[in-house]
Amino acid sequence: MRKPAADVEDLRGEIIQTALTIFARAGYDAANMQQIADALSITRTPLYYHFENKQVLYGQAIQSYLSFKRDKYTQIAAADQGFFEEMREHLLFSCHHFPERVLLSALDRQEFARLRDLNQETLLYIKALKERSVARALARGELRADTDQALLIHNIYVSCYGLMRLCEDTINDLTEPQKEQLVTQLILQLRSAYGAS
């Protein structure tokens, strides 16, 4: 009996999510199809039904991740909230990313040039969203009129990537309340440095 199309697509999605977790933990080279099958409690046959090999699965997983990341930042930017609340959402999302340092480490390879370009496009898109948020905040009077926009964007990136690295580092066993507290402190620092009085 054939499985319904929804079940097949659900399994495909589960494979991609599981693969992301394993690629993020082990890296592309160390991860293998058997680990992914074991994590899903299935044989490798369904993996190869959906994905020709590990390279194809990695490509699909990275595309899925970058699409999710782009959508998440779009959603944050589209919410009608103040600048510092929006930046708080950016920082909180940074605490819950996949460990990108490991996950995206294979993008330097020639066979993943298309994915590297897609990652670059995604990063530029997200940067443009942040720049629009800063410009909107200046226009609304949420930021000091003399705000150096480029420097503020750099500060936001330092905070986001710093949190991402801190949270992905296995020696730092941060609890959710600690992550919230770090984000609150970073927002207070940004507000102190750039917020309109």
N, C-alpha and C positions, 0 to 999 in steps of 0.2 A: 504494500500500500504506500502510495506517494505521500510525503509529508506536505502539509499546506505551505504555500509560498511564504506566509508570515513566519512560520517556524524556521524555514531555511534562512530567511533574512535575519531573524533573531539570533540564530547560531552564528551567522557571519559577523554580526555586531559583537557578540560575546567573544568571538575569536579575536577580533580587532582590539577590543578593550583589554583582554588578557594579554595579548601580544604587547600592547603598549606598556603594561605593568612590567612584564618580563624584560623587554628591551630597555626600559628606564632603570631597572635594577641591575641587570647584568651587562648591558651594552649589546650592540649588534653582533659582534664576533662571538661572545660567550653564550648568547641565547641560541636555542635550537628548537626545532619543531616539536621534538619529544617533550621538552619542558612545557611548551604551550599546551600540548595535548594532555599532559599529566595534570596541569593546573585546571583544565576544563573537565577532567575525568572522561576523556574520550580517546579513541585511537587516533592515529595520524591521518587516517583515510579522509575524514571530513575536512581536515585542514587542507589536504591536497586537492580536494574537490573544489574548495573555494579559492585557494591560492596555490599557484603553480610551484612556488618554492619560498624559501625564507626571504629572499630579496623582494619578491612581489608582495608578500605579507607586510614586510617592513614599510614598503612604499605606501601601501594602503593605510597602514596604521598611522604613519606620519601625516599623510594627507588628512585623515580623519581628525587627528589631534590639532593640526594647524587650523582646520575649519572650525573646530570647537573653540579654539583660542580666539580666533577672529570674531566669531559670533558672540562670545562672552564679553569681549571688550566693546563690541558694538552695542550690546545690551546695556552695559554699564554707562556708556556715553549717552545713550538715548533716554535713560531715566531722567526724569525732571527733578534733579537734586542739586544742592549747592556744590561748589568746586571741591571743598575739603571732604565732603561726604563721598563724592565721586572718587577722589584719590584714595580714600579709605577702602573703597571697594576694590580698587586696583591693587592695593597692598594686601588685602585679605586674599585676593585671588592668587597673588604671588606666593602666599604661604601654602597653597594647596595645589600647585602645579605638579605635573610629573617632573622628576629630576631631569631637566633639559640638558644639563651638561653631559649626562650619560646617554639619554635618549637620542639626542641629535648629533652625537659625536661621529657617527658614520657619514654625515653629510659632506665631509671633506673628500670622500671618494668620488672618483669620476663617474661611476655607475649611478650615483645619486645626485648628479648635477641638477636635474630637473627639480628634485626635492629641495636642494639648496636654494635654487631660485625662488621656489614657492615660499620657503621660510623667509627669505629676504623680502619678498613682496608683503608677506604677513606682517613682518616687523615694521616696514615702512607705513603700512596701513594703520597699525596701532599707534605709531609715532604721530601720524597725522591726526588721529583722534585726540591724542593728548594735547597736541598743539592747538586744536580747535577748542578744547576745553579751557586751556589757559587764556586764549583770546576772548572767549565768552565770559570767563570770570573777570577779566580786566574790564570788559565792556559793562558788566553788571556792578562793578565797584567792589567785588569780593577780594581783589588783590590790590596791593599798593600800586599807585600809578607809575612809580619808578621801577617796577618789577622787571628784571632782566629775564625775559621769557625763555631764552635758551638756557640760562643757568638754572631756572626753575625746572625745566624739562630734565636737565641732567640730574638735578637733585631727586626728582621722582624716579628716574631710572636707577640711580644708585640705591635708593631705598627698596625698589621692587626687586632688583637683582640680588641685592644683599640679603633680603628676606628669603628669596628663593634658594640661594646657596646655603644659608643658615638652616633652613628647614629640610633641605635634602641631605645635609651632612649627617652621617650616621652617629657621630660623636655627640651631637646636640639632640637630646631627647626632649624636645619642646612639647609642652602640653598645649591644648587649645586655649586655655586661659592665658598662658604665657604669650602665645602668638597674638591674641587680642590685645594684651598689654603692650607688646612691642609696637603693634600698629598704632595704637592710641598715642604712644610717645612720639612716634615718627610724625603723625598728623599734627600733634601739638608743636613740634619743631618747625614743620612747614608753615603752620599758621602763624607762629611767632616771627618767622623770617619774612614771610611774604603776605600775610593777611592784612587787609585794610583795617585801620583802627576804628 
